[in-house]
Amino acid sequence: MPYLKLSTNVNVGSEQSAQLLADFSRLLARETGKPERYVMVELAGDKAMLFGGNADPLAYAECKSIGLSKAQANSLSAGIAALLHQRLAVPTDRVYIEFSNCPAEFWGWNGSTFG
């Protein structure tokens, strides 16, 4: 159920992309308490993006999950920003993250919904 969509203006190679996807998948599973088999992560690098009027390294993320709490969002914000800084040299103050707590009845999977 957890879904993380990451966009960045940093060029991400295919090997680096595979490792980042795995790292973010584990982070989402751990922080949400959901099985990793339900976690989905999308990463798009080398995007045309600006933040604060310049194109220095930056990232935007959307994180959605059923039952996402404020505490989980805070913890995920720190973890996502830290990974982006460690792996892609994106400063933590150049990362925006939009969190959404989706009702189970509005999250579809396997031909139905969770609610």
C-alpha positions as CSV (number, residue, x, y, z in Angstrom):
1,M,0.0,0.0,0.0
2,P,2.8,2.5,0.6
3,Y,3.8,4.3,-2.5
4,L,6.7,6.7,-2.9
5,K,7.2,8.7,-6.1
6,L,10.5,10.6,-6.3
7,S,11.6,13.1,-8.9
8,T,15.0,14.8,-9.0
9,N,17.0,16.9,-11.4
10,V,20.1,14.7,-10.5
11,N,21.2,12.3,-13.1
12,V,20.7,8.8,-11.7
13,G,22.5,5.8,-13.4
14,S,20.7,2.5,-13.7
15,E,22.8,0.7,-11.1
16,Q,22.4,3.6,-8.7
17,S,18.7,3.7,-9.4
18,A,18.3,0.0,-8.6
19,Q,20.0,0.5,-5.2
20,L,18.0,3.6,-4.4
21,L,14.7,1.9,-5.2
22,A,15.6,-1.0,-2.9
23,D,16.7,1.4,-0.1
24,F,13.6,3.5,-0.3
25,S,11.4,0.3,-0.4
26,R,12.9,-1.0,2.8
27,L,12.6,2.4,4.4
28,L,8.9,2.7,3.6
29,A,8.2,-0.9,4.8
30,R,10.0,-0.3,8.1
31,E,8.5,3.1,8.8
32,T,4.9,2.2,7.9
33,G,5.0,-1.2,9.4
34,K,3.6,-2.7,6.2
35,P,5.0,-5.7,4.4
36,E,7.5,-4.8,1.7
37,R,5.6,-6.9,-0.8
38,Y,3.0,-4.1,-0.8
39,V,5.5,-1.2,-1.2
40,M,5.9,0.5,-4.5
41,V,8.6,3.0,-5.3
42,E,9.1,5.1,-8.5
43,L,12.2,7.1,-9.2
44,A,12.7,9.6,-12.1
45,G,16.0,11.3,-12.4
46,D,17.4,14.0,-14.7
47,K,14.1,16.0,-14.6
48,A,13.9,19.6,-15.6
49,M,13.3,21.2,-12.2
50,L,13.9,24.4,-10.2
51,F,13.7,25.2,-6.5
52,G,14.3,28.7,-5.2
53,G,15.0,30.0,-8.7
54,N,18.0,27.7,-9.4
55,A,18.7,24.2,-10.7
56,D,21.0,23.0,-7.9
57,P,20.3,19.4,-6.9
58,L,16.8,19.0,-5.6
59,A,14.0,16.5,-5.2
60,Y,10.3,16.3,-4.9
61,A,8.5,13.2,-3.4
62,E,5.0,12.1,-3.0
63,C,4.4,9.5,-0.2
64,K,1.0,7.9,0.1
65,S,-0.2,5.1,2.3
66,I,-3.3,3.8,4.1
67,G,-3.3,4.9,7.7
68,L,-0.2,7.1,7.5
69,S,0.2,8.9,10.8
70,K,1.8,12.3,11.6
71,A,4.6,10.5,13.5
72,Q,5.3,8.2,10.5
73,A,5.3,11.2,8.1
74,N,7.9,13.0,10.3
75,S,10.1,9.9,10.5
76,L,9.7,9.2,6.7
77,S,10.6,12.9,6.0
78,A,13.9,12.5,7.9
79,G,14.7,9.2,6.3
80,I,13.8,10.2,2.7
81,A,15.8,13.4,3.0
82,A,18.8,11.6,4.5
83,L,18.9,9.0,1.8
84,L,18.6,11.6,-0.9
85,H,21.5,13.6,0.7
86,Q,23.7,10.5,1.2
87,R,23.1,8.9,-2.2
88,L,22.5,11.9,-4.5
89,A,24.0,14.9,-2.7
90,V,20.6,16.6,-2.6
91,P,20.7,19.0,0.4
92,T,17.9,18.2,2.9
93,D,16.6,21.8,2.6
94,R,16.1,21.3,-1.2
95,V,13.6,18.4,-0.7
96,Y,9.8,18.8,-0.6
97,I,7.7,15.8,0.3
98,E,3.9,15.6,0.1
99,F,2.4,13.0,2.4
100,S,-1.1,11.6,1.9
101,N,-3.1,9.3,4.2
102,C,-5.4,7.5,1.8
103,P,-8.6,5.9,3.1
104,A,-8.5,2.1,2.5
105,E,-11.7,2.2,0.4
106,F,-9.9,4.5,-2.1
107,W,-6.8,2.3,-2.6
108,G,-7.2,-0.3,-5.2
109,W,-5.2,-3.6,-5.5
110,N,-5.8,-7.0,-7.1
111,G,-9.1,-6.0,-8.6
112,S,-10.7,-4.6,-5.5
113,T,-9.9,-2.1,-2.7
114,F,-8.5,-2.5,0.9
115,G,-11.7,-1.0,2.5
